[in-house]
Every structure is written in C-alpha cells, then in structure tokens.
C-alpha cells in the first residue's frame, strides 16, 4: 500500500496529513474533537483497495500545531483547514467526506459552502445541536480542567458516552489525554465553549445548499445526541438517508466493525 506523508503550512497552523492508496476516487476523513488520524485505522484498511483515503490532524490535536496566536481554532478556521486539505490531496474533481462526531459539523459546513467539491458524505454521530447530556459533560470537564484535574477528563468522557467502545480504545483515549500539552487542552476548552454556546446547526449552516448524497448514522445508545434533532436536520439536506444503528453508542465503527460494510453499501450505489 502506497502512503504519502505531507504537511500543510497554513498561516498560523501546521497540518499533517497522510494519503493511503493510489485509487482515483478520494475519501477525506474528518475526526471528532481531539481524535487523531489513528482513529481511522480500521476505516483505511477497509477502503484502501478501492479508494485513496486521506486522514489529517486539525491544529491543536494529534500532530497538528498552532504556531502562533490563540490556542483555539475558530469554526471558520476549521472549515478552511478542511478546504485546504481537500485541495491538496484530491485526485478526481469531487471528494467523498467521511466524518465522525464533531467532524460531521465541519463537513456539512464545507459541503454547504462548496457544494461542487463534495460528491458523497458519510456522517457518523452527527449532532444537530447540543443536548442536556453533552452540556453537562462539558461543564464537568471544564471544572476538572479549572481545578487541575485534567487526567480525569478522559475517564469522564468514557463514562458518559464511550462506555460501548473496546477496552483497548478506552486505554488509548486515556493515554492520549495524559500526553496532551496545556495548549492542546486550552484548544479543547475553547472548542467545548463553542459547542456549549451553539444553539442549532441551521443557525450557522445552510443545509439546503448541500448537493452531496449523504448518509447519516446514529447509535441507538448514543447518550449525547437526540435522534429527533438529527432526523429534523437530515430532512433539510436534499439527498439524505438517516440510519439508526441498533446496539451502538457514539463511536459507531469503533464499537461495531460491521458498520464499515454499511458505509461500503452506501458508496457503491
């Protein structure tokens, strides 16, 4: 398998990326908050024979760096990073976006701004607006950070919405948070405040402008997303299918590897 490793220098950001495979059609993967490129390992293995699969780290997470200015990265800056990654790695006009959790919000925002760029989208754990449970997690997490108990943030997240993932992934999340710098925590803190203050996705994204064929998947036991809100938002996207995954929580194909076949079926249409 051919692997291309590169970095994008984007003003105050340094964005590392990887391209797996040599196929003409490109899938660009967008991680959830604080997830790194490594979160897509099983996805890459599943799709690399038929697609070029691109993964990258947003500034402030993984190997992504904020070189100057505030440690946080604004919503518009995140969209701009994704846009630049697509322009750098795309091999065939349009791309497929595969996104998880917070990454789904960045993806739909880009697809609404640049509809000509995106052919299809897979949105796993798409959050239309913050519910009471996620607001409580954010408040508890911010309190842990403010009282210098950052090591307890990852266990809190696992307890509240990561209880269905394998123990190996739980350990990876805990180790990742233990290795985070203060600047990375400040970036995460800034992100959490944005989510906490957000009301409804339709207040800042025109979902009706999306032309990409879209699949939205939500886990039956996802504690921080409300199915009613997701269904309402999905109905605003012109070509969109919503699937509820029985027995799954927030992390979908981390929890149930067979979900990757659901992605494949959608892309093969």
N, C-alpha and C positions, 0 to 999 in steps of 0.2 A: 504494500500500500504506500503510495507516494504521499509524503507530508511536506507541506510548505509552511515554514515558520517566518513570521514577519512582525513588524511593529509600525504603528501609525503615529506620527508626531502631529498632534492636532492642537496647536496653540499651547495651552497650559496642561494638556493631557498627553500621556503616552499610553497607547492602547495596543497590547499584544494580541495577535491572532494566529490561528492555525487553519490550514486548509487540508482536509483529508480527502484523498482520492483524486481522480482525473476526469470524472464524467462531466458532460457539458452542462447538465442542469444542476443548479446550485441551491442548497438549503443553508440558510443562515440561522444559527441558533442563538436565542437571547435568553440569558439566565434570569432567575429570580434574584431578589435582593440578597447580596453577599454570597450568592452561589458563584463558583468559578467555572472555568472551562471544563474541569474534571467532572462536573455534574452531567455531562453529555456523553460519557464514555460508552455506555450501552447503546445509546442512540446512534453514535458514529458507527459502531460495529455493525448495527442492523442495516444502515442505509448506505454505507460507503461503496458497496459494489455497484450501486445504481445512480448515485449522486455524488457530487462534490459537497462535502459537509464543512461548513465554516463555523468555528467557535471563537469567542474572544472574551476578554475581561473588561468590563466597564471600569473607568477610573474609580479608584477607591476600593476595589475588591480584587482579590487574587493578585495577579501581577500588574494589573492596571494601576497607573500612577497619576496623581495630581501633582504637577510640577511646581505650580505657583497658585497664588490666590487662595480663596476659601477652600477648606477640605471637602465641602459638599459639592455635588454636581446637580445643577438645576434640571428640571424636566426637559426644557428645550435643548440643553446641552446633551442630555442622554439621547434624544432623538437625532441630534446632529452627529453624534458618535456612530450610531447605527447606520445612518445615511452614508457616512464616510467609509465604514466597513463594507457596506454593500458595493459602493462604487469601486473600492479597491479589489474586491475578491470575486465579483460577479463575472461569470463566463458566458452568459447567454441571455442578454437583454433583461428579462424579468427573473425574479428570485422567488423561492419559497421561504417563508418565515416559520420557524418552529420555536415557540416561546413557552416559558413556564412562569407562573405566578406574576410577579411584578413585571417581568419581561413581556408579558402579554399586553400590558398597557402601553409600553414603548412601541410595540409592534403595531398595534391598531392606530396609534397616533401617526406613525410613519406612513402606514398604508392609507390613511385618510389624507395626508399632505401630499404624498407622491403615489397616487393610485396606479400610475403607469409602470411603476417599478415592481409591484408585487402580484404574482400570479395566484398563489395559494397561501393560506395561513393555517397553522395548527396552533391553537391556543389552549394550553393546559392550565387549569385553575385560574381562569380569567375572572378578575374581580371588578365588578361594575362600580361598586362603591364600598367604603369600609363599613363593616357591621360592628355591633356592640362588642363582640368577642375579640376582634382584631384591635379595636381601640383599647380594650383592657390589657391586652398583651403589650401593646406599645407603651402604655402608661407604666406597667410593671417593669418593662425593660429599661425605660428611661430612668426610673427610680434606682434600679440596680446600677446603672452607669454613674448616676449622680452621687451614689454612696460608695463608689469604688468597689463594686461587686460585679464587675464585668464578666468574670468567669461563670457566673450563674445565668447569664443571658441565654446561652445555647441550651442548657437543660430546661429553661423556662419555655423556649420555643418548641422543643421536642415534646414536652409535656402537654402543651396546649394544642399543637396541630401537626406534630411529627411523630405521634405515637405508633403509626402504622408502618413506618419505614424499617428496614432491617437494622439489626444492631450495628452492623459494620458502618452503615451510613450515619447512624447516630454518633458513633465514635468519631467519624470524620468531621462532622459538624462541630462537635465539642473541641477537637484539636484545632480546627480552623479558627474558631473564635479565640482560643487561647493564644494563637500565634498572631492575632491582629494587632497592628500598631494603634496608638492613640488616634492618629489621623484617620485611620480606617474606621475606628469606632465613631469619630466625630462625623464622618461622611454618612455612616449608617444612621446616626442620631438625626442628622439633617433630613435624610430620606424618610424616617419614621414620622417626623413632624409634618412633612408634606402630606403623607398618607393620612395622618390624623386629621388634618385640616381640610382634606378633599371632601367634596360632597357627592357628586355624581359624575361619572365619566363623561356624560353627554354635555356637561357644563364646559368642558375644555377640549373635546374631540368630536368632530362631525362624523359619526359612524355611518351616516347615509352616503358619505363620499367614498366609501371603500368599495372597490370593484373586485377585489380578490375573492375567490371561492374560499370559504372559511369553515373550519371545523372547531367547535368549542367543546372541550371536555371538562367535566367537573366530577369530583369524587363524592360518592354518596355520604361519606362520613367526614367531609371537609368542614371543620368547625368554624373557619373564619370567612367562609363565603356563603351567601344566601342564594339558593337556586332561583328563587323568584326574581331577584335583581339581575341575575345572569341571563335568564330567559328573556326578560324585558329588553336588556341591552342587545342580545343576539338578534332579536326581531327587528332591530333598527339597521342591521347590516344586511344589505340587499340579498346576497347569496351566502347564506349561513345555515349550518346544521348544528344543533346542540345535542350533546350526548351526556347522559348521567351514567357514570361508571359504578356499578354495584360493588360494594365492599371496599372501595378505595377511599383514601383520605386526600390530603392536599398535594402529595408528591407523586401521584399517578404512576408513571412507568418505573419509578424507583421502587414502588410498592408492588406493582403487578407488571411483570415484563411483557405479558401478552398484549398490553395496551399498545406496544410498538406495532403490532400487526393491524390494529385499528387505524393507526397513522398510515401504514402502508396501503391499506384498502382505500382510504380517502385519496391519497396521492395518485393511485393507479386509475382512478376514474377518468 
